[in-house]
Amino acid sequence: MSMALSISIPAAAVSLPPKERDLRLDFFRGLALWLIFLNHIPSNFVGWFTTRNFGFSDAAEMFVFISGYTAAFVYGRVMIERGVTVASMRILKRVWQIYVAFVFLFMIYLAQISWVAARFENPLYIEEMNLLHFLQRPEIVIVEALLLRFLPANVDVLPLYIVLMAFFPLMLWMLLRAPNITLGLSFLLWIAAYTQSWNFPGYPQDKVWFFSPYAWQFLFVIGAWCGIGCVRQIGGFLHSTAFLMIGGLYLLAAGGLQLATNITANLSLNLDWPDWLLIFPLDKTHLSPLRLLHFLILTAIVVRFVPADARFLRSGWARPLIVCGEHSLEIFCLGVFLSFTAHILMIEVSSRIPFQLLVSLGGILSMIALAGIMTWYKKLQTRAPKNLET
C-alpha cells in the first residue's frame, strides 16, 4: 500500500475553482500595489484619489484578502492532490522567500534612508522612517529586525504576510476538512483580538505591530474560504437585489462620511459633528468591523459586476496592472523604495502638484517596467532547453 500522505476531504466540503488563472486576482492585486505605493508618499496630491479617501477600507484589505484567496487556490489543490506534506513544504518555501525578501528590503531600505539623511544633512528622515533606534543600538536592532520585532515605516505588510503564511498549512488543512467551523474559529479570534487589543510585540518595548496578525488573520481566512469555493454557499444572498441595495447604501454612506471628514480636517474647518458620527479614526491595527464590512461589501459588488471572463481584463490597458499583480512580492518591495524616493524628491526638489504627478507616474512606470522584465525573463527561462539550465 502506498505510504503517500494525503487527507480525506468530504466531497461536499470544498469546491475548488477551475485551474485556469483568474485574471481578476492579478488585476486587483496589481491595483492594490499601486495604491499602497501612492498612499505611502506623505502629502501626495495623487493620494487624494485613492480608495482610502472614499470609504472605510483601503488597499491593505485588498492585498490581504487576495493573498488568502490565492494561497488557498494554489495550495489547496496541491494539498488535495498530493497530500499535506507536499503542500506544507511548498507553503513554507514561500514563507522563506518572503522572509528573505524582508531581510533584503530592510537592509537596502536602511542604506537608502541613511544615505539620504547624510546627503541632505537632515537627520529627521531617520526619525520619520522609524530608524532612530538603529543608530542608537545597531547591534540590538539588527537582531530585533531579524526577529520581526523592529519594523521601519511602510514595510509592515511583509511581516504580517510571513506570519499568516507560516500558519497557513494548519489553517488550510482545517479549511479543507471543516471550512465553516474554521471560519467561525477565525471569527472568534478576530473578535478577541479586536476587543482585547491582542497584538505581536515590537521593538522598543512600547511598540507593537501596525497590523495585528490575530485580527488580520480573519480577512486572510475569509479570502481562503472563498478561494476553496465555499462562497457559493451564500451566492444567492450576495446576488440578491436586497444585498445590492443595502450594500450600496452602506458604501455611499461610508464614502460620503470619509470624504467629508478628510475635507474638514484638511481645510481646518471647525464643524460640530454629532457624537454618533465621531467614528474616526477607525482601528486599522485590529481591523475595525466597519472597515471589514466595507471591504467585504465592496468586494462582493465588484465580483458581481466584474466576471472572470470580463473583456477588459484582456485589454492592453489592464495588462500593466495584471503583470504587476503576478509579481506582487517584488513589486511591493520596489514600491517601498520608490515611495521614499518620491517623498525625498517632493521635499528637496519641488512640492508643486505637477511635480507630484510626475513622481507618482514615474514610480508606477518603474513598477510596470520591473514587472515586465520579470515576466519576459520568466518566459525566457521556460523556453530554455533544460540541459542548458544550471
C-alpha positions in Angstrom: 0.0 0.0 0.0 1.3 3.5 -0.8 2.7 5.4 2.1 1.9 8.8 0.5 0.5 11.2 2.9 -2.9 12.5 1.9 -6.1 13.8 3.5 -9.7 12.7 3.1 -11.8 15.6 2.0 -15.6 15.1 2.1 -16.9 15.6 -1.4 -19.3 18.4 -0.4 -16.8 20.2 1.8 -15.0 22.2 -0.8 -15.3 23.0 -4.5 -12.1 24.4 -5.8 -12.2 26.9 -8.7 -11.0 25.9 -12.2 -7.3 25.5 -12.7 -7.2 28.5 -15.0 -5.7 31.6 -13.5 -8.3 34.2 -12.6 -7.1 37.5 -14.1 -9.2 39.4 -11.6 -6.8 38.4 -8.8 -3.7 39.7 -10.5 -5.6 42.8 -11.7 -6.8 43.9 -8.3 -3.6 42.8 -6.6 -1.7 45.0 -9.0 -4.1 47.8 -8.3 -3.5 47.3 -4.6 0.2 47.6 -5.1 -0.1 50.9 -7.0 -2.4 52.3 -4.3 -0.1 51.2 -1.5 2.8 53.0 -3.3 0.8 56.2 -3.7 -0.5 56.1 -0.1 3.0 55.7 1.3 4.0 59.1 -0.2 3.2 61.7 2.5 1.2 64.8 1.4 0.8 63.4 -2.1 -1.9 65.1 -4.1 -2.4 61.9 -6.1 -3.1 60.0 -2.9 -6.4 62.0 -2.6 -7.8 59.9 -5.5 -7.1 56.5 -3.9 -9.7 54.3 -2.4 -8.9 55.1 1.3 -10.4 58.6 0.8 -13.7 57.3 -0.5 -14.5 54.6 2.1 -13.5 52.9 5.3 -11.2 50.3 3.8 -8.1 50.7 1.7 -5.5 48.7 -0.4 -4.3 46.8 2.7 -7.6 44.9 2.9 -7.5 44.2 -0.8 -3.9 42.8 -0.6 -4.5 40.5 2.4 -7.8 39.2 1.0 -6.4 38.4 -2.4 -3.3 36.8 -0.8 -5.6 34.5 1.2 -7.7 33.6 -1.8 -4.7 33.0 -4.0 -2.9 30.9 -1.3 -6.0 28.6 -0.9 -6.5 28.5 -4.7 -2.9 27.4 -5.3 -2.0 25.2 -2.3 -5.5 23.8 -1.7 -5.4 21.9 -4.9 -1.9 20.7 -4.1 -2.9 19.5 -0.6 -5.9 17.6 -2.0 -4.0 16.0 -4.9 -0.5 15.5 -3.4 -1.1 15.5 0.3 -0.4 17.6 3.4 3.4 17.2 3.5 4.0 18.3 -0.1 1.6 21.3 0.2 3.1 22.3 3.6 6.6 22.2 2.3 5.6 24.4 -0.7 3.9 26.9 1.6 6.9 27.0 4.0 9.2 27.5 1.0 7.1 30.6 0.1 7.4 31.8 3.7 11.2 31.6 3.4 11.1 33.5 0.2 9.0 36.3 1.8 11.3 36.4 4.8 14.5 36.7 2.7 12.8 39.5 0.7 12.0 41.2 4.0 15.7 41.0 5.1 16.9 42.4 1.8 14.3 45.1 1.9 15.2 46.1 5.4 19.0 46.3 4.7 18.6 48.2 1.4 15.9 50.4 2.8 18.1 51.2 5.7 21.0 52.1 3.4 18.8 54.3 1.3 17.4 56.3 4.2 20.8 56.6 5.9 22.4 57.9 2.6 19.6 60.4 2.1 19.9 61.7 5.6 23.6 62.1 5.3 23.5 63.6 1.8 21.0 66.3 2.7 22.2 66.6 6.3 18.7 66.1 7.6 18.5 63.5 10.5 14.7 64.0 10.6 14.5 61.4 7.8 15.9 58.8 10.1 13.3 59.6 12.8 10.5 59.9 10.3 11.0 56.4 9.0 11.4 54.9 12.5 15.1 54.2 12.2 16.4 56.3 15.1 16.8 53.3 17.3 19.1 51.7 14.8 21.6 54.5 15.0 21.5 54.3 18.8 21.7 50.5 19.2 22.5 48.9 15.8 23.8 45.6 17.3 20.4 45.1 19.0 18.2 46.5 16.3 19.6 44.2 13.7 18.7 41.1 15.7 15.2 42.6 16.5 14.6 43.2 12.9 15.5 39.6 12.0 13.1 38.5 14.7 10.4 40.7 13.0 10.1 43.0 16.0 11.8 46.1 14.7 9.9 47.3 11.7 10.7 50.5 9.7 7.8 52.5 8.3 5.9 51.2 5.3 7.2 47.6 5.5 4.5 46.2 7.9 2.6 44.2 5.3 5.5 41.7 4.8 5.9 40.6 8.4 2.1 40.1 8.5 2.2 38.1 5.3 5.1 36.0 6.7 3.1 35.1 9.9 -0.1 34.3 8.1 1.6 32.1 5.6 3.6 30.3 8.3 0.4 29.2 9.9 -1.3 28.5 6.6 -0.6 24.8 6.4 -2.7 24.1 9.5 -5.2 26.7 8.5 -5.6 25.2 5.1 -5.8 21.6 6.4 -8.7 22.8 8.7 -10.4 24.7 5.9 -10.4 21.6 3.7 -11.9 19.4 6.4 -14.3 21.8 8.1 -14.4 25.2 6.2 -17.3 26.8 8.1 -16.1 25.7 11.5 -12.6 27.0 10.7 -14.1 30.3 9.5 -16.1 30.5 12.8 -13.0 29.9 14.9 -11.1 32.6 12.9 -14.0 35.0 13.6 -13.8 34.4 17.3 -10.1 35.0 17.3 -10.7 38.3 15.5 -13.3 39.3 18.0 -11.0 38.6 20.9 -8.1 40.4 19.2 -10.3 43.5 18.5 -11.9 43.7 21.9 -8.7 42.8 23.9 -6.2 44.6 21.6 -4.1 41.5 21.1 -1.0 42.1 19.0 2.6 41.0 18.5 5.2 42.9 20.5 7.6 45.2 18.7 10.8 47.0 19.5 11.3 49.1 21.6 9.1 47.5 24.2 6.4 50.1 23.9 5.8 49.3 20.2 3.5 46.7 18.7 2.9 45.6 15.1 0.9 48.0 12.9 -1.1 45.1 11.6 -2.2 42.6 14.4 -1.9 39.1 12.9 -4.5 38.0 15.5 -7.0 40.3 13.8 -6.0 40.3 10.2 -5.9 36.6 10.0 -9.7 36.7 9.8 -9.6 38.6 6.5 -6.9 36.2 5.2 -9.1 33.2 6.2 -12.2 34.8 4.6 -10.1 35.0 1.4 -9.0 31.4 1.7 -12.6 30.3 2.5 -13.7 32.0 -0.8 -10.7 30.5 -2.6 -11.8 26.9 -1.9 -15.2 27.6 -3.3 -17.2 28.0 -0.1 -18.5 31.4 -1.1 -21.1 29.6 -3.3 -23.0 28.8 -0.1 -24.1 32.4 0.2 -24.0 33.2 -3.5 -27.8 33.6 -3.6 -27.7 36.3 -0.9 -24.8 38.1 -2.5 -26.6 38.3 -5.8 -29.9 39.4 -4.3 -31.4 42.8 -5.0 -31.7 43.4 -1.3 -28.0 43.0 -0.7 -27.1 45.2 -3.6 -29.3 48.0 -2.3 -28.3 47.8 1.3 -24.7 47.3 0.5 -24.7 50.1 -2.0 -26.2 52.4 0.6 -23.5 51.5 3.1 -20.8 52.2 0.6 -22.3 55.5 -0.3 -22.6 56.5 3.4 -19.1 55.4 4.2 -17.7 57.2 1.2 -19.5 60.4 2.0 -18.5 60.4 5.6 -14.9 59.6 4.9 -14.6 62.3 2.2 -16.4 64.9 4.4 -14.1 64.1 7.3 -11.0 64.4 5.2 -12.1 67.7 3.7 -12.9 69.0 7.1 -9.5 68.0 8.5 -7.5 69.4 5.6 -9.3 72.7 5.5 -9.2 73.0 9.3 -12.9 73.5 9.4 -14.4 73.6 13.0 -17.6 71.8 12.4 -19.8 70.5 15.2 -20.3 66.8 14.2 -23.0 64.7 16.1 -21.5 62.3 18.6 -22.7 59.3 16.6 -20.7 60.4 13.6 -17.4 60.7 15.6 -16.1 57.2 14.5 -12.7 58.2 13.2 -10.0 57.1 13.2 -11.1 53.6 12.6 -8.9 51.0 14.2 -6.8 49.7 11.3 -4.4 47.8 13.6 -7.1 45.4 14.9 -9.2 45.6 11.7 -12.3 47.6 12.7 -15.6 45.9 12.0 -16.6 49.0 9.9 -13.5 48.6 7.8 -14.0 44.9 7.4 -17.7 45.2 6.5 -17.0 48.0 4.0 -14.4 45.9 2.2 -16.5 42.7 2.1 -19.5 44.5 0.7 -17.3 46.3 -1.9 -15.6 43.0 -2.9 -19.0 41.2 -3.3 -20.4 44.0 -5.5 -17.2 44.2 -7.6 -17.2 40.4 -8.2 -20.9 40.6 -9.1 -20.3 43.1 -11.9 -16.8 42.0 -12.9 -16.9 38.4 -14.1 -13.8 36.3 -14.5 -14.2 36.5 -18.3 -14.7 40.3 -18.4 -13.4 41.6 -21.7 -11.4 44.5 -20.2 -9.1 42.0 -18.3 -7.6 41.0 -21.7 -7.2 44.6 -22.9 -4.0 46.4 -23.3 -4.6 49.0 -20.6 -5.3 46.2 -18.0 -2.1 44.3 -18.8 0.3 46.6 -16.7 -1.8 46.0 -13.6 -2.0 42.3 -14.2 1.7 41.9 -14.7 2.4 43.8 -11.5 0.0 41.6 -9.7 1.7 38.5 -11.0 5.0 39.6 -9.2 3.5 41.1 -6.1 6.4 40.4 -3.7 9.0 42.1 -5.9 6.7 45.0 -6.8 5.8 45.6 -3.2 9.5 45.8 -2.2 10.2 48.2 -5.1 7.2 50.3 -4.2 8.7 50.8 -0.7 11.9 52.3 -2.1 10.0 54.3 -4.7 7.6 55.9 -2.2 10.5 57.1 0.0 12.4 58.3 -3.1 9.3 60.2 -4.2 8.9 61.7 -0.7 12.5 62.9 -0.7 12.1 64.4 -4.2 9.0 66.3 -3.2 10.8 67.7 -0.2 14.2 68.5 -1.7 13.2 69.4 -5.3 9.6 70.5 -5.5 6.3 70.0 -3.8 4.2 71.5 -6.6 1.3 69.4 -7.9 2.7 68.9 -11.4 5.9 67.5 -9.8 3.9 65.3 -7.5 2.0 63.9 -10.5 5.4 63.3 -12.3 7.0 61.4 -9.4 3.8 59.4 -8.9 3.6 58.4 -12.5 7.3 57.7 -12.6 7.0 55.3 -9.7 4.2 53.4 -11.3 6.0 53.2 -14.6 9.1 51.8 -12.8 6.9 49.2 -11.2 5.5 48.2 -14.6 8.9 48.1 -16.1 10.3 45.7 -13.4 7.2 43.5 -13.7 7.5 43.4 -17.5 11.2 42.5 -17.3 10.5 39.7 -14.8 7.7 38.4 -17.0 9.9 38.4 -20.0 12.7 36.6 -18.1 10.3 34.0 -16.8 9.1 33.2 -20.4 12.8 33.1 -21.5 13.6 30.5 -18.8 10.5 28.5 -19.8 11.7 28.3 -23.4 15.3 27.5 -22.5 16.5 23.9 -23.0 16.5 22.0 -19.7 20.1 20.7 -20.3 21.4 24.2 -20.6 20.0 25.4 -17.2 22.1 25.4 -14.1 
